[in-house]
């Protein structure tokens, strides 16, 4: 069964550094998403992406964050000037469409900011 | 008022029991409802999705939506130790999923 893959599984970065999280969505999916889950808290939406544009973003997704689909298979989340509070699990998801089309998730990247 | 509320548990039941997991939501405009299962150190895994009131069944799992009460449920029949996980309800709105807190379920052998 096709799946969403994320790399790396664990990323350790010094505060203030830039980090890029990578995702390969399911190949025929058109919508891509990033979510994060701080330890012990709810899953939170960051951004959705369709047709090379951001469709929706949350208040969390400020100028520190950016997304890109650099080629036909990868979808990346860049976090500039990382802060301690950016430490979380980051999940990538993809879907065929919206309006009830389910989102399928990768196993996440655990980001630890030191 | 939080958009989606879910009791975090933990909920501990003996093997073979019927499990009932529930969420309430605040916005009557919500239409698309999903249940995910999450094992430790893994991503959310889709279990069920539905967009209408009523029941949807898949094997041992039944998803139920009551739009008049703004209440969604997931029932697990003949629960197994391998069902031990965190179960999250999620509602699609405006290109995003809005999540419950997740209920930690423990099935005791």
gemmi code that builds the backbone of each chain (N, CA, C; Angstrom):
import gemmi

chains = {
    "A": [
        ("UNK", (0.852, -1.202, 0.000), (0.000, 0.000, 0.000), (0.888, 1.254, 0.000)),
        ("UNK", (0.569, 2.218, -0.859), (1.385, 3.450, -0.908), (1.390, 4.140, 0.445)),
        ("UNK", (2.498, 4.805, 0.751), (2.573, 5.488, 2.025), (3.353, 6.786, 1.889)),
        ("UNK", (3.154, 7.644, 2.871), (3.900, 8.887, 2.968), (5.196, 8.594, 3.737)),
        ("UNK", (6.312, 9.026, 3.198), (7.580, 8.804, 3.889), (8.192, 10.131, 4.294)),
        ("UNK", (8.787, 10.156, 5.466), (9.404, 11.363, 6.002), (10.832, 11.075, 6.430)),
        ("UNK", (11.692, 12.041, 6.148), (13.085, 11.950, 6.595), (13.553, 13.303, 7.104)),
        ("UNK", (14.470, 13.325, 8.083), (14.911, 12.178, 8.869), (13.850, 11.796, 9.896)),
        ("UNK", (14.036, 10.687, 10.581), (13.087, 10.322, 11.631), (13.338, 11.155, 12.882)),
        ("UNK", (14.586, 11.560, 13.082), (14.939, 12.392, 14.237), (15.976, 13.401, 13.810)),
        ("UNK", (15.750, 14.647, 14.137), (16.657, 15.732, 13.797), (16.980, 16.519, 15.069)),
        ("UNK", (18.259, 16.641, 15.348), (18.709, 17.438, 16.487), (19.429, 18.658, 15.945)),
        ("UNK", (19.028, 19.834, 16.392), (19.560, 21.081, 15.841), (19.787, 22.075, 16.961)),
        ("UNK", (20.828, 22.874, 16.811), (21.080, 23.950, 17.769), (20.100, 25.091, 17.545)),
        ("UNK", (19.673, 25.693, 18.626), (18.783, 26.853, 18.560), (19.393, 27.921, 17.647)),
        ("UNK", (18.543, 28.482, 16.806), (19.000, 29.511, 15.888), (19.368, 28.991, 14.504)),
        ("UNK", (19.535, 27.704, 14.388), (19.876, 27.110, 13.095), (18.617, 26.878, 12.260)),
        ("UNK", (18.839, 26.672, 10.987), (17.758, 26.359, 10.052), (17.652, 24.853, 9.899)),
        ("UNK", (16.449, 24.360, 9.720), (16.258, 22.930, 9.529), (15.264, 22.713, 8.389)),
        ("UNK", (15.486, 21.672, 7.623), (14.568, 21.301, 6.547), (14.080, 19.882, 6.802)),
        ("UNK", (12.779, 19.744, 6.873), (12.154, 18.441, 7.030), (11.594, 18.013, 5.680)),
        ("UNK", (11.796, 16.749, 5.370), (11.459, 16.289, 4.026), (10.361, 15.235, 4.050)),
        ("UNK", (9.579, 15.233, 2.988), (8.431, 14.333, 2.885), (8.276, 13.910, 1.429)),
        ("UNK", (7.930, 12.659, 1.240), (7.517, 12.195, -0.083), (6.065, 11.759, 0.034)),
        ("UNK", (5.141, 12.563, -0.485), (3.720, 12.207, -0.404), (3.390, 11.010, -1.296)),
        ("UNK", (2.181, 10.504, -1.170), (1.705, 9.432, -2.035), (1.592, 9.994, -3.456)),
        ("UNK", (2.001, 9.208, -4.431), (2.315, 9.743, -5.754), (1.131, 10.363, -6.483)),
        ("UNK", (-0.072, 9.889, -6.340), (-1.191, 10.470, -7.069), (-1.976, 11.494, -6.248)),
        ("UNK", (-1.444, 11.857, -5.101), (-2.114, 12.832, -4.250), (-1.752, 14.250, -4.687)),
        ("UNK", (-2.706, 15.159, -4.495), (-2.541, 16.521, -4.979), (-2.443, 17.552, -3.856)),
        ("UNK", (-2.894, 17.178, -2.665), (-2.890, 18.103, -1.544), (-1.884, 17.619, -0.511)),
        ("UNK", (-1.133, 18.560, 0.028), (-0.076, 18.210, 0.962), (-0.209, 19.089, 2.191)),
        ("UNK", (0.204, 18.510, 3.336), (-0.030, 19.178, 4.613), (1.162, 18.960, 5.554)),
        ("UNK", (1.338, 19.900, 6.451), (2.226, 19.714, 7.592), (1.442, 19.976, 8.876)),
        ("UNK", (1.670, 19.109, 9.860), (1.115, 19.239, 11.196), (2.254, 19.069, 12.178)),
        ("UNK", (2.027, 19.549, 13.387), (3.011, 19.268, 14.430), (2.290, 18.831, 15.704)),
        ("UNK", (3.028, 18.097, 16.527), (2.489, 17.637, 17.796), (3.564, 17.821, 18.857)),
        ("UNK", (3.388, 18.807, 19.702), (4.264, 18.991, 20.846), (3.935, 17.904, 21.852)),
        ("UNK", (4.957, 17.388, 22.523), (4.787, 16.279, 23.454), (3.660, 16.552, 24.447)),
        ("UNK", (2.698, 15.624, 24.476), (1.599, 15.734, 25.431), (0.474, 16.649, 25.003)),
        ("UNK", (0.579, 17.210, 23.788), (-0.448, 18.155, 23.322), (-1.146, 17.616, 22.070)),
        ("UNK", (-2.175, 18.343, 21.644), (-2.929, 17.957, 20.464), (-2.090, 18.092, 19.194)),
        ("UNK", (-2.493, 17.367, 18.179), (-1.948, 17.602, 16.852), (-2.457, 18.962, 16.373)),
        ("UNK", (-1.539, 19.753, 15.790), (-1.897, 21.101, 15.340), (-1.593, 21.254, 13.853)),
        ("UNK", (-2.499, 21.851, 13.146), (-2.331, 22.123, 11.726), (-1.335, 23.262, 11.526)),
        ("UNK", (-0.453, 23.098, 10.540), (0.459, 24.180, 10.177), (0.062, 24.794, 8.835)),
        ("UNK", (0.007, 23.950, 7.791), (-0.170, 24.494, 6.447), (-0.703, 23.424, 5.512)),
        ("UNK", (-1.468, 23.860, 4.526), (-1.867, 22.985, 3.426), (-1.386, 23.606, 2.117)),
        ("UNK", (-1.166, 22.741, 1.114), (-0.468, 23.166, -0.103), (-1.091, 22.450, -1.286)),
        ("UNK", (-1.435, 23.220, -2.307), (-2.046, 22.632, -3.493), (-1.635, 23.440, -4.708)),
        ("UNK", (-1.291, 22.762, -5.775), (-0.975, 23.442, -7.035), (0.128, 24.489, -6.834)),
        ("UNK", (1.124, 24.096, -6.051), (2.297, 24.943, -5.789), (2.001, 26.229, -5.040)),
        ("UNK", (0.890, 26.220, -4.320), (0.559, 27.388, -3.507), (0.053, 26.941, -2.143)),
        ("UNK", (0.225, 27.795, -1.162), (-0.369, 27.541, 0.137), (-1.869, 27.784, 0.046)),
        ("UNK", (-2.659, 26.763, 0.472), (-4.114, 26.889, 0.473), (-4.613, 27.509, 1.771)),
        ("UNK", (-3.978, 27.103, 2.852), (-4.396, 27.572, 4.166), (-3.209, 27.439, 5.102)),
        ("UNK", (-3.109, 28.336, 6.053), (-2.062, 28.228, 7.068), (-2.614, 28.675, 8.401)),
        ("UNK", (-2.010, 28.154, 9.469), (-2.458, 28.507, 10.800), (-1.635, 29.682, 11.323)),
        ("UNK", (-2.030, 30.150, 12.498), (-1.291, 31.240, 13.141), (0.132, 30.823, 13.490)),
        ("UNK", (0.333, 29.526, 13.691), (1.669, 29.031, 14.020), (2.612, 29.243, 12.844)),
        ("UNK", (2.100, 29.115, 11.659), (2.906, 29.161, 10.433), (3.216, 30.612, 10.102)),
        ("UNK", (4.194, 31.169, 10.781), (4.563, 32.570, 10.553), (5.769, 32.637, 9.613)),
        ("UNK", (6.416, 33.782, 9.579), (7.526, 33.983, 8.635), (8.720, 33.076, 8.894)),
        ("UNK", (8.729, 32.436, 10.031), (9.809, 31.503, 10.350), (9.710, 30.225, 9.500)),
        ("UNK", (8.524, 29.946, 9.009), (8.249, 28.703, 8.303), (8.070, 28.950, 6.813)),
        ("UNK", (8.445, 27.949, 6.020), (8.131, 27.991, 4.597), (8.011, 26.555, 4.094)),
        ("UNK", (7.265, 26.397, 3.023), (7.108, 25.087, 2.404), (7.449, 25.198, 0.928)),
        ("UNK", (7.832, 24.031, 0.388), (8.226, 24.021, -1.011), (8.016, 22.627, -1.573)),
        ("UNK", (7.654, 22.583, -2.844), (7.635, 21.309, -3.551), (8.690, 21.451, -4.650)),
        ("UNK", (9.936, 21.107, -4.335), (11.044, 21.416, -5.246), (11.059, 20.585, -6.519)),
        ("UNK", (10.392, 19.433, -6.486), (10.329, 18.588, -7.670), (9.009, 17.833, -7.639)),
        ("UNK", (8.858, 16.840, -8.471), (7.569, 16.148, -8.574), (7.257, 15.185, -7.462)),
        ("UNK", (8.219, 14.993, -6.540), (7.966, 13.978, -5.519), (8.153, 14.472, -4.088)),
        ("UNK", (8.962, 15.487, -3.862), (9.256, 15.912, -2.500), (8.419, 17.111, -2.073)),
        ("UNK", (8.207, 17.188, -0.765), (7.504, 18.316, -0.155), (8.267, 18.636, 1.125)),
        ("UNK", (8.736, 19.870, 1.258), (9.610, 20.184, 2.379), (9.027, 21.280, 3.256)),
        ("UNK", (9.416, 21.217, 4.528), (9.096, 22.254, 5.495), (10.419, 22.812, 6.003)),
        ("UNK", (10.624, 24.112, 5.832), (11.829, 24.764, 6.319), (11.473, 25.616, 7.525)),
        ("UNK", (12.273, 25.464, 8.562), (12.110, 26.289, 9.756), (13.394, 27.078, 9.942)),
        ("UNK", (13.279, 28.394, 9.861), (14.465, 29.258, 10.002), (14.612, 29.674, 11.457)),
        ("UNK", (15.860, 29.887, 11.853), (16.149, 30.428, 13.181), (15.335, 29.702, 14.256)),
        ("UNK", (15.590, 28.413, 14.382), (14.788, 27.563, 15.272), (14.861, 28.034, 16.722)),
        ("UNK", (13.749, 27.793, 17.425), (13.612, 28.134, 18.833), (13.361, 26.862, 19.632)),
        ("UNK", (13.590, 26.941, 20.934), (13.379, 25.767, 21.782), (11.956, 25.238, 21.643)),
        ("UNK", (10.994, 26.153, 21.525), (9.580, 25.745, 21.458), (9.194, 25.133, 20.119)),
        ("UNK", (10.116, 25.072, 19.175), (9.856, 24.363, 17.926), (10.051, 22.856, 18.075)),
        ("UNK", (10.568, 22.429, 19.198), (10.751, 20.995, 19.448), (9.383, 20.311, 19.451)),
        ("UNK", (9.224, 19.318, 18.593), (7.931, 18.652, 18.419), (8.102, 17.520, 17.420)),
        ("UNK", (7.027, 16.731, 17.265), (6.922, 15.819, 16.137), (6.268, 16.578, 14.999)),
        ("UNK", (6.841, 16.470, 13.821), (6.277, 17.113, 12.644), (5.802, 16.016, 11.692)),
        ("UNK", (4.521, 16.091, 11.351), (3.916, 15.091, 10.477), (3.564, 15.715, 9.128)),
        ("UNK", (3.901, 14.994, 8.089), (3.481, 15.334, 6.737), (2.287, 14.460, 6.375)),
        ("UNK", (1.362, 14.986, 5.606), (0.211, 14.217, 5.146), (-0.088, 14.600, 3.704)),
        ("UNK", (-0.815, 13.709, 3.025), (-1.270, 14.028, 1.673), (-2.644, 13.444, 1.451)),
        ("UNK", (-3.357, 14.004, 0.485), (-4.688, 13.505, 0.142), (-4.930, 13.694, -1.344)),
        ("UNK", (-5.872, 12.904, -1.860), (-6.245, 13.023, -3.261), (-6.945, 14.354, -3.516)),
        ("UNK", (-7.789, 14.727, -2.572), (-8.548, 15.962, -2.688), (-8.953, 16.434, -1.323)),
        ("UNK", (-9.940, 17.312, -1.277), (-10.505, 17.756, -0.004), (-11.988, 17.392, 0.003)),
        ("UNK", (-12.724, 17.919, 0.960), (-14.142, 17.609, 1.027), (-14.393, 16.160, 1.371)),
        ("UNK", (-13.742, 15.711, 2.462), (-13.969, 14.349, 2.918), (-12.973, 13.340, 2.419)),
        ("UNK", (-12.058, 13.752, 1.551), (-11.008, 12.828, 1.126), (-9.996, 12.695, 2.262)),
        ("UNK", (-9.740, 11.482, 2.732), (-8.915, 11.336, 3.940), (-7.459, 11.714, 3.702)),
        ("UNK", (-6.846, 12.234, 4.743), (-5.427, 12.560, 4.713), (-4.645, 11.370, 5.269)),
        ("UNK", (-3.554, 11.059, 4.595), (-2.700, 9.949, 4.990), (-1.378, 10.510, 5.491)),
        ("UNK", (-0.916, 9.965, 6.599), (0.209, 10.553, 7.321), (1.467, 9.703, 7.245)),
        ("UNK", (2.604, 10.388, 7.298), (3.862, 9.714, 7.521), (4.092, 9.481, 9.018)),
        ("UNK", (5.216, 8.867, 9.332), (5.518, 8.557, 10.734), (6.204, 9.695, 11.477)),
        ("UNK", (6.424, 10.788, 10.785), (6.877, 11.982, 11.461), (8.381, 12.127, 11.573)),
        ("UNK", (8.791, 13.368, 11.819), (10.174, 13.694, 12.170), (10.147, 14.287, 13.557)),
        ("UNK", (10.943, 13.691, 14.429), (11.046, 14.262, 15.776), (12.137, 15.309, 15.753)),
        ("UNK", (11.763, 16.555, 15.972), (12.709, 17.672, 15.951), (13.042, 18.070, 17.377)),
        ("UNK", (14.309, 18.024, 17.686), (14.778, 18.422, 19.012), (15.686, 19.626, 18.861)),
        ("UNK", (15.326, 20.719, 19.509), (16.114, 21.948, 19.454), (16.872, 22.088, 20.783)),
        ("UNK", (18.177, 22.201, 20.681), (19.007, 22.285, 21.896), (19.443, 23.723, 22.179)),
    ],
    "B": [
        ("UNK", (-14.981, 28.062, 23.755), (-15.263, 26.622, 23.667), (-14.350, 25.987, 22.626)),
        ("UNK", (-13.710, 24.867, 22.999), (-12.827, 24.176, 22.092), (-13.639, 23.595, 20.949)),
        ("UNK", (-13.039, 23.549, 19.751), (-13.784, 23.083, 18.587), (-14.068, 21.598, 18.645)),
        ("UNK", (-13.101, 20.807, 19.099), (-13.270, 19.358, 19.191), (-12.784, 18.912, 20.564)),
        ("UNK", (-13.628, 18.237, 21.285), (-13.278, 17.788, 22.628), (-13.287, 16.266, 22.683)),
        ("UNK", (-12.285, 15.733, 23.355), (-12.123, 14.293, 23.464), (-11.456, 13.980, 24.792)),
        ("UNK", (-12.011, 13.040, 25.523), (-11.447, 12.648, 26.804), (-10.120, 11.929, 26.565)),
        ("UNK", (-9.020, 12.408, 27.174), (-7.712, 11.789, 26.899), (-7.495, 10.433, 27.555)),
        ("UNK", (-8.411, 10.047, 28.491), (-8.269, 8.753, 29.148), (-7.143, 8.797, 30.180)),
        ("UNK", (-6.472, 7.663, 30.432), (-6.565, 6.427, 29.661), (-7.840, 5.639, 29.946)),
        ("UNK", (-8.232, 4.838, 28.966), (-9.364, 3.945, 29.070), (-8.830, 2.523, 29.031)),
        ("UNK", (-9.075, 1.782, 30.101), (-8.538, 0.425, 30.218), (-9.691, -0.568, 30.264)),
        ("UNK", (-9.688, -1.550, 29.352), (-10.765, -2.527, 29.281), (-10.165, -3.917, 29.086)),
        ("UNK", (-10.894, -4.975, 29.462), (-10.376, -6.329, 29.243), (-10.519, -6.751, 27.792)),
        ("UNK", (-9.644, -7.623, 27.371), (-9.694, -8.188, 26.026), (-11.083, -8.762, 25.741)),
        ("UNK", (-11.570, -8.492, 24.528), (-12.879, -8.998, 24.133), (-14.021, -8.035, 24.386)),
        ("UNK", (-13.778, -6.988, 25.139), (-14.828, -6.017, 25.457), (-15.132, -5.150, 24.243)),
        ("UNK", (-16.327, -4.537, 24.284), (-16.676, -3.516, 23.286), (-16.198, -2.171, 23.822)),
        ("UNK", (-15.474, -1.457, 22.980), (-14.929, -0.163, 23.376), (-15.727, 0.942, 22.705)),
        ("UNK", (-16.003, 1.987, 23.443), (-16.687, 3.156, 22.902), (-15.818, 4.379, 23.123)),
        ("UNK", (-15.456, 5.033, 22.042), (-14.640, 6.242, 22.092), (-15.461, 7.379, 21.502)),
        ("UNK", (-15.347, 8.560, 22.087), (-16.273, 9.631, 21.707), (-15.589, 10.983, 21.586)),
        ("UNK", (-16.183, 11.832, 20.750), (-15.784, 13.226, 20.634), (-17.029, 14.090, 20.478)),
        ("UNK", (-16.938, 15.305, 20.952), (-17.975, 16.295, 20.673), (-17.342, 17.456, 19.929)),
        ("UNK", (-18.160, 18.158, 19.160), (-17.647, 19.299, 18.413), (-18.632, 20.450, 18.508)),
        ("UNK", (-18.133, 21.618, 18.195), (-18.928, 22.824, 18.466), (-19.589, 23.417, 17.222)),
        ("UNK", (-19.014, 23.198, 16.062), (-19.472, 23.876, 14.854), (-20.414, 22.968, 14.059)),
        ("UNK", (-21.671, 23.362, 13.977), (-22.656, 22.527, 13.288), (-22.410, 22.448, 11.782)),
        ("UNK", (-21.529, 23.295, 11.257), (-21.224, 23.260, 9.824), (-20.249, 22.154, 9.455)),
        ("UNK", (-19.594, 21.562, 10.439), (-18.643, 20.489, 10.148), (-19.354, 19.335, 9.475)),
        ("UNK", (-18.689, 18.760, 8.448), (-19.333, 17.704, 7.679), (-18.524, 16.412, 7.598)),
        ("UNK", (-17.201, 16.521, 7.727), (-16.346, 15.375, 7.423), (-15.596, 14.948, 8.671)),
        ("UNK", (-15.771, 13.691, 9.050), (-15.308, 13.204, 10.343), (-14.429, 11.977, 10.154)),
        ("UNK", (-13.328, 11.955, 10.880), (-12.373, 10.869, 10.721), (-11.897, 10.360, 12.067)),
        ("UNK", (-11.528, 9.100, 12.073), (-10.882, 8.498, 13.231), (-9.516, 7.961, 12.806)),
        ("UNK", (-8.521, 8.298, 13.606), (-7.170, 7.812, 13.388), (-6.708, 7.048, 14.618)),
        ("UNK", (-5.808, 6.116, 14.379), (-5.154, 5.378, 15.454), (-3.672, 5.732, 15.408)),
        ("UNK", (-3.093, 5.939, 16.572), (-1.678, 6.300, 16.627), (-0.977, 5.415, 17.646)),
        ("UNK", (-0.032, 4.648, 17.162), (0.837, 3.884, 18.048), (2.014, 4.767, 18.439)),
        ("UNK", (2.669, 4.384, 19.526), (3.780, 5.171, 20.025), (4.861, 5.325, 18.944)),
        ("UNK", (5.326, 6.537, 18.751), (6.403, 6.876, 17.819), (6.025, 6.637, 16.352)),
        ("UNK", (4.728, 6.632, 16.083), (4.247, 6.463, 14.713), (3.319, 7.609, 14.362)),
        ("UNK", (3.041, 7.760, 13.067), (2.095, 8.776, 12.630), (0.664, 8.292, 12.768)),
        ("UNK", (-0.304, 9.206, 12.717), (-1.713, 8.813, 12.744), (-2.061, 7.933, 11.538)),
        ("UNK", (-2.766, 6.864, 11.811), (-3.171, 5.896, 10.795), (-4.690, 5.975, 10.646)),
        ("UNK", (-5.151, 6.226, 9.434), (-6.585, 6.375, 9.204), (-7.324, 5.068, 9.466)),
        ("UNK", (-8.379, 5.160, 10.275), (-9.236, 4.009, 10.532), (-10.558, 4.113, 9.783)),
        ("UNK", (-11.227, 5.231, 9.959), (-12.576, 5.388, 9.411), (-12.787, 6.848, 9.025)),
        ("UNK", (-13.593, 7.075, 7.997), (-14.012, 8.438, 7.703), (-15.454, 8.416, 7.209)),
        ("UNK", (-16.176, 9.462, 7.548), (-17.582, 9.528, 7.178), (-18.008, 10.979, 7.080)),
        ("UNK", (-19.055, 11.226, 6.328), (-19.532, 12.599, 6.174), (-21.017, 12.727, 6.410)),
        ("UNK", (-21.625, 11.715, 6.938), (-23.062, 11.812, 7.145), (-23.427, 11.268, 8.509)),
        ("UNK", (-24.578, 11.636, 8.965), (-25.082, 11.050, 10.196), (-25.379, 9.577, 9.960)),
        ("UNK", (-25.251, 8.807, 11.043), (-25.508, 7.380, 10.937), (-24.258, 6.588, 11.224)),
        ("UNK", (-24.314, 5.321, 10.871), (-23.226, 4.394, 11.163), (-22.478, 3.981, 9.908)),
        ("UNK", (-21.181, 3.745, 10.080), (-20.362, 3.156, 9.025), (-19.529, 2.064, 9.655)),
        ("UNK", (-19.568, 0.891, 9.070), (-18.911, -0.266, 9.666), (-17.771, -0.755, 8.789)),
        ("UNK", (-16.671, -1.175, 9.444), (-15.548, -1.773, 8.726), (-14.915, -2.797, 9.652)),
        ("UNK", (-15.262, -4.056, 9.428), (-14.735, -5.114, 10.285), (-15.196, -4.946, 11.713)),
        ("UNK", (-14.248, -4.878, 12.646), (-14.612, -4.727, 14.050), (-14.896, -3.278, 14.453)),
        ("UNK", (-14.737, -2.362, 13.527), (-14.874, -0.935, 13.826), (-16.191, -0.384, 13.261)),
        ("UNK", (-16.854, 0.448, 14.075), (-18.043, 1.163, 13.627), (-17.903, 2.622, 14.010)),
        ("UNK", (-18.045, 3.494, 13.024), (-18.040, 4.933, 13.281), (-19.479, 5.418, 13.248)),
        ("UNK", (-19.804, 6.270, 14.184), (-21.169, 6.784, 14.305), (-21.115, 8.298, 14.407)),
        ("UNK", (-21.980, 8.968, 13.672), (-22.063, 10.423, 13.711), (-23.496, 10.821, 14.037)),
        ("UNK", (-23.645, 11.690, 15.015), (-24.946, 12.269, 15.356), (-24.805, 13.769, 15.216)),
        ("UNK", (-25.185, 14.291, 14.067), (-25.001, 15.721, 13.817), (-25.930, 16.581, 14.674)),
        ("UNK", (-27.074, 16.034, 15.040), (-27.987, 16.836, 15.858), (-27.404, 17.105, 17.239)),
        ("UNK", (-26.620, 16.155, 17.736), (-25.976, 16.314, 19.041), (-24.530, 16.767, 18.921)),
        ("UNK", (-24.016, 16.829, 17.698), (-22.605, 17.164, 17.456), (-21.706, 16.205, 18.235)),
        ("UNK", (-21.920, 14.929, 17.968), (-21.281, 13.864, 18.748), (-20.855, 12.780, 17.777)),
        ("UNK", (-19.589, 12.368, 17.873), (-19.108, 11.285, 17.029), (-18.512, 10.193, 17.907)),
        ("UNK", (-18.654, 8.960, 17.453), (-18.225, 7.810, 18.244), (-17.498, 6.807, 17.358)),
        ("UNK", (-16.616, 6.064, 17.998), (-15.969, 4.921, 17.366), (-16.153, 3.735, 18.314)),
        ("UNK", (-16.720, 2.647, 17.783), (-16.899, 1.435, 18.559), (-15.938, 0.368, 18.033)),
        ("UNK", (-15.319, -0.334, 18.956), (-14.444, -1.444, 18.600), (-15.012, -2.704, 19.253)),
        ("UNK", (-15.355, -3.671, 18.422), (-15.878, -4.941, 18.945), (-14.748, -5.926, 19.141)),
        ("UNK", (-14.947, -6.871, 20.060), (-13.960, -7.929, 20.283), (-12.551, -7.345, 20.371)),
        ("UNK", (-12.360, -6.419, 21.281), (-11.088, -5.694, 21.375), (-9.931, -6.648, 21.665)),
        ("UNK", (-8.784, -6.338, 21.066), (-7.576, -7.138, 21.168), (-6.455, -6.315, 21.803)),
        ("UNK", (-5.495, -6.967, 22.430), (-4.352, -6.210, 22.971), (-3.668, -5.343, 21.906)),
        ("UNK", (-3.679, -5.800, 20.662), (-3.056, -5.014, 19.591), (-3.827, -3.729, 19.275)),
        ("UNK", (-5.042, -3.595, 19.802), (-5.802, -2.350, 19.631), (-5.332, -1.270, 20.607)),
        ("UNK", (-4.474, -1.633, 21.526), (-3.956, -0.642, 22.483), (-3.175, 0.427, 21.726)),
        ("UNK", (-3.643, 1.656, 21.826), (-3.076, 2.774, 21.068), (-3.804, 4.040, 21.507)),
        ("UNK", (-3.437, 5.151, 20.911), (-4.195, 6.393, 21.102), (-5.099, 6.587, 19.896)),
        ("UNK", (-6.357, 6.871, 20.160), (-7.359, 7.051, 19.102), (-7.739, 8.530, 19.035)),
        ("UNK", (-7.595, 9.094, 17.845), (-7.840, 10.520, 17.658), (-9.005, 10.733, 16.708)),
        ("UNK", (-9.924, 11.582, 17.115), (-10.940, 12.019, 16.170), (-10.423, 13.284, 15.479)),
        ("UNK", (-10.832, 13.468, 14.257), (-10.420, 14.642, 13.495), (-11.557, 15.066, 12.583)),
        ("UNK", (-11.700, 16.351, 12.410), (-12.759, 16.903, 11.581), (-12.131, 17.788, 10.527)),
        ("UNK", (-12.531, 17.567, 9.275), (-11.973, 18.378, 8.199), (-12.750, 19.678, 8.064)),
        ("UNK", (-12.008, 20.771, 7.980), (-12.628, 22.073, 7.747), (-11.603, 22.973, 7.091)),
        ("UNK", (-11.950, 23.535, 5.955), (-11.116, 24.570, 5.357), (-9.676, 24.094, 5.137)),
        ("UNK", (-9.535, 22.991, 4.416), (-8.229, 22.446, 4.011), (-7.386, 21.948, 5.181)),
        ("UNK", (-7.969, 21.723, 6.346), (-7.188, 21.252, 7.471), (-8.008, 20.296, 8.320)),
        ("UNK", (-7.301, 19.531, 9.126), (-7.956, 18.686, 10.119), (-7.862, 19.353, 11.478)),
        ("UNK", (-8.989, 19.366, 12.180), (-9.042, 19.859, 13.551), (-9.156, 18.630, 14.433)),
        ("UNK", (-8.261, 18.539, 15.411), (-8.074, 17.290, 16.136), (-8.625, 17.334, 17.556)),
        ("UNK", (-9.100, 16.167, 18.011), (-9.319, 15.967, 19.426), (-7.989, 15.680, 20.108)),
        ("UNK", (-8.044, 15.610, 21.418), (-6.817, 15.398, 22.194), (-6.275, 13.979, 22.064)),
        ("UNK", (-7.147, 13.032, 21.637), (-6.756, 11.625, 21.574), (-7.072, 10.917, 22.877)),
        ("UNK", (-7.617, 9.704, 22.778), (-7.888, 8.865, 23.946), (-6.929, 7.694, 23.941)),
        ("UNK", (-6.187, 7.550, 25.032), (-5.288, 6.404, 25.145), (-6.083, 5.189, 25.589)),
        ("UNK", (-6.065, 4.147, 24.775), (-6.816, 2.919, 25.030), (-5.850, 1.807, 25.397)),
        ("UNK", (-6.164, 1.112, 26.482), (-5.361, -0.028, 26.923), (-6.268, -1.245, 26.991)),
        ("UNK", (-5.914, -2.290, 26.235), (-6.674, -3.542, 26.253), (-5.867, -4.552, 27.070)),
        ("UNK", (-6.424, -4.985, 28.169), (-5.723, -5.901, 29.069), (-5.989, -7.345, 28.651)),
        ("UNK", (-4.922, -8.148, 28.462), (-5.111, -9.558, 28.072), (-5.813, -10.345, 29.177)),
    ],
}
model = gemmi.Model(1)
for chain_id, residues in chains.items():
    chain = gemmi.Chain(chain_id)
    for i, (resn, *xyz) in enumerate(residues, 1):
        res = gemmi.Residue()
        res.name, res.seqid = resn, gemmi.SeqId(i, " ")
        for name, pos in zip(("N", "CA", "C"), xyz):
            atom = gemmi.Atom()
            atom.name, atom.element = name, gemmi.Element(name[0])
            atom.pos, atom.b_iso = gemmi.Position(*pos), 0.0
            res.add_atom(atom)
        chain.add_residue(res)
    model.add_chain(chain)
structure = gemmi.Structure()
structure.add_model(model)
structure.setup_entities()
